[in-house]
Amino acid sequence: MYIPPAFRDDDQESLMATIRAARLATLITATAEGPLATPLPLLLDENEGEHGVIYGHVAKANPQWRVPLVGDGLAIFMGPDAYVTPAWYQTKQETGKVVPTWNYVAVHAHGPVEFFEDAHRLLEVVTRLTNLHEGGRASPWAVSDAPADFIQSQLKGIVGLRMPITRLEGKRKMSQNRNAADRAGVISGLSSSDRPSDREVAPLIPV
């Protein structure tokens, strides 16, 4: 990922927060025949390793786990993002020398990928993922709510993955390269947008 110095995020807690908040990530693996990618909900275990370990699962019919890997895997976690129109910049009124851009948060996690079929490990991963995403619901569903034999049959259709994170790259592109007046215009524009995702980006822009 290309990261100009103004947009680099090296803060470990900030990177972890982006990973934790991402509800869907993309797992990319390199093969001799080219890259393979799968959108997946992934779980971060921060108690393992220096940078944490990522867990998840893919469908057994997905060829990504069968093809021999070349090098490390890459998990991409996206945070809030929004289109930025030049109309919001004070500089537009002064010189007209402005162009559109996009503000966004992204974290790239690199590491060796292990795929596994062990039913006990799979059940643990599925249970932890379920608890993570059901936790905020008024009446959370649990894996144990379904018949045990049904769950066991479902586990036969997936393959688990484990990826210890060996390297993290973080990018927080939030108009840091614009002057204060332009940033104020972006904040105002995003804050009044009809898109909830735009309004989520507004408070991330430095004043």
Secondary structure, 3 states (H helix, E strand, C coil): CCCCHHHECCCHHHHHHHHHHCCCEEEEEEECCEEEEEEECCEEECCCCCCCEEEEEEECCCHHHCCCCCCCEEEEEEEEEEEECHHHCHHHHHCCCCCCEEEEEEEEEEECCEEECCHHHHHHHHHHHHHHHHCCCCCCCCHHHCCHHHHHHHHCCEEEEEEECCEEEEEEECCCCCCHHHHHHHHHHHHCCCCHHHHHHHHHCCC
